[in-house]
Amino acid sequence: MRAPGPESLLVIVPAFNEEAAVGDVVRAVHTYVPGVPVLVLDDCSLDNTVGAARAAGAEVLALPHHLGLGGCVQAGYKLAHELGFQYVIRVDGDGQHDARDIPRILETLKTSGCEMVIGSRFSEDNGSSTGLLRALGIRFFRMMLRPILGKPVHDPTSGFVGVNRKALEVFSRSFPLEYPEIETLVVLQRRRFRFEEVPCKMRKRTTGRSSITAAKSLYYMVHVLLGVFVNVLKYERRLRRGRQAEPPVPPGESTGRQTKAPVPPGEGVGG
């Protein structure tokens, strides 16, 4: 990968057993954002994902152990941060994300001042659809996240995500290991970071199969709920510690609250 400049972008592609799709994903990125380096994060695939990615012109980070989606993505964030990239956009290796939307995500990152941009299937009526089970889960997480984030999020499970340097610094140190999309939003909000959504069209998977099956859906919901709950508790605890660590106000200095002046000797309080 070439040395990054002041507006440098890296596209990362987490992939596990995506030999049939990852080559087309890499070629599409090169077509719609020419000159931008593509890093495929191979999560210890059992097929020829690494060979297909390299044949398509991608750099490959082959992980020595299977880390799961969150660990795989964080490895990419850590490397991007160490190399000095200013922006990172994640595109999944299954071909469901349309590379034509990458320039729109990047432009929003640069012009909005927010730390993260989500490619959303549902922020506009763009013809995207999803299965019934996933649609119900998305609706549930929308309602759960609304009071926590203080604003609506239309597609909280989208993995089509761009981040700037500030978010990259945070995620390179700490990142949810499993199903990271929803917990990531809570982490950003607790750091007073902002996110935006841009409409993107998602395609149906044509090869392989999703890592989230019907049998795993209940586990997914419970796991994410616990993760969100823990993040909220950690933030509240840090907030209380910060308040307790505030230095006491020296005598004679105002605390911002009105206090009664002392009564001089010999004067009564009743007149």
C-alpha positions, 0 to 999 in steps of 0.5 A: 500500500502506498503512503497515505496522504492528508485525505487518504482512504483505505477500503477494508473487506472482511471475508471468511470463505468468500472465494466466490465473491471477494474477487468481484468485490475488489474489482468493483471497488477499483472500478468506482474508486480507482487508485484507492487501496483495498485491504482484504481481511481474511479471517482464516478462511478454509477456501481460496479467499486469499488467492481470489483477493490477490488475483483481483489486485487487493492487498491481503491481511491473512489472520493466523486465527479465526477472530470473528467479524469484530476482531477481523474488522478491528485488525483492519482498523489497527493497521489503517491507524498505524499506517496513517490513513484518514478515512476507512470504509468497510465493504463486506466480502459477500458482494451485498454492498454496492461499490458505487456508493463508496464515493457518497459515503466518503464525501459525507465523511469529509463534509458533514464533520461526523465521525461515522457514516452508515450506508443505509438500506432504509433511510430512503425508499431505495428498493432494498429489502431484507428477510422477515426475521432480519427486518423484525430484528432491525425494527426492534433495535431501532426502537431500543437505540432511539433513546440511547442515541438521542436520534433515530437510526434507520439501519443499525445492522448495516456493515457498510460503514465509513469512519474518520481518523478520530473514530479510527483511533478509538476503534483501533484500541477497542472494538466489539468482537462479535456483531459489532455494528450496534454496539459501535453506535453506542460507543460513538454516542458515549464519546459524543461522536456523531454519525450520519446515514446515507441511502445505499442499495444492498444486493442479495447474496448470490454465493455462500451463506450468511454467518447469521442463521435463523438458529443464531438470531436469538443468540445475536439479539441477546448478545447485542442487548448485553453488549449495549447494556454493558457499554451504557453501564461503563459510561455511567460509571466513568461519568460518576468517577469523573464527578467524584474526582472534581477538586473541592472548591476552596473556601471563599470561592463561589460554586455558582450557588447563592450562599447566605453571608455570615451575620456580623457579631452583635447583629440579630438575624431577625432585624 
